Amino acid sequence: MTVRGPLSQRMEAVQAPVIPDVAALIRDTPGTISLGQGVVHYGPPPQALAAVAGFGNTPAEHHYRSADGIPELHEALRAKLAAENAIDVDDDRQVLFVTAGSNMAFFHVVMSVCDPGDEVIVMSPFYFNHEMAITMANARAVVVSSDQRYGLRVDAIEAAITDRTRMVVTISPNNPAGVVYEPEALRRVNELCRKRGIYHVSDEAYEYFTYAGTLHLSPGSLPDSAGHTVSLFSFSKSYGLANWRVGYMVAPRPLMRALQKSQDTVLICPPVISQVAAVGALQAGPAYCRSYIEAIDAVRLMCLQRLQELAPHCVVPEANGAFYLLARLDTPLSSMRVVERLVREHGVAVIPGSGFGLTDVCHLRVAYGALEADTVKAGMDRLVQGLHAILNRA
Ligand SMILES: Cc1ncc(COP(=O)(O)O)c(C=O)c1O
């Protein structure tokens, strides 16, 4: 007999992710160029693949390993964090914790920190998986609006803090807006969190994707940040290892026991072969990712320029990070409706802003990192043409 009882209220409350809906549209419309995918077009460095080539010849290599990651990866990560992020992991105050991707790290942190009804401050537009994790933990995402260029409004964040607030989440470089937050704004948020006794969770999945001389700041490098800052990192984007599922965090030590419980329950230990690939990737180092940045930047500028053709009916603040542009459209149509029409009538896919909590005004996220430059160019031709038609300004 098939059980047909209700699903948990917890899961019923979670928004359905939009990506599978867009993926279904793309499947139904062969030949669609997808400017939707949040991944890079390049694969992992050869060092990562070489590292796993000899993996698995002994039974012991297939056993469970430590919950927080293998020592070889810890050692390489400590060196990386010190050199790249100016975070010297202080074992008395912090833990370094490897997970199966940084989404999982975020989930563990929410499970570890939030009781039902607690509040987590996220910025609008938010990253949907953050909001979903918060809702799954029966906590509440308190969405604080950003400024017109998607920058942080620190005063608004401060005003949103209540006695139920447990953490403030920032993502820089940002998905979906592509903005890199001003170092001073991040510093103020971090200090605010310290003063109010709440966590600052800093998602840095796109740490290497900055352009036009913009620098990335890890709030975890700031003085007096170790006790309240959780820094999340990922191998998915920089090293082209998205489906290998390796991420890691630096977190205040008091979270350790709770993180271990969550990790032990859902994962036991991060996949060892993926960690071995990550050690190999770190041998290639950030030079690997940086070798692609100039070309990605050229694609970014091309996309920005093409979208300007639709001004003033389409506004796209210049965004110096990640590989996203967030377009604001002057149309009464919903963003999902616009995406449906773009796919079906013009053969190009982007992600609707509704997935990121932008439901009042139509927004579209354009991702320019997942395809070779020529394909992005062809996709932009279709997008600009399609939007001209949809916005009725042909
Ligand atoms: C802001 C942000 N954090 C985390 C992730 C997921 O990273 P991972 O693959 O390490 O789970 C993404 C993926 O799109 C992202 O955009």
The ligand as an ORCA input file, in Angstrom:
! r2SCAN-3c Opt
* xyz 0 1
  C      26.359     31.364     -2.731
  C      26.519     29.905     -2.927
  N      26.888     29.159     -1.886
  C      27.035     27.831     -2.015
  C      26.803     27.207     -3.221
  C      26.926     25.720     -3.312
  O      28.239     25.338     -3.194
  P      28.633     23.812     -3.018
  O      28.629     23.183     -4.368
  O      29.993     23.866     -2.399
  O      27.616     23.194     -2.106
  C      26.410     27.939     -4.325
  C      26.122     27.263     -5.603
  O      25.572     27.800     -6.526
  C      26.258     29.332     -4.168
  O      25.859     30.083     -5.191
*
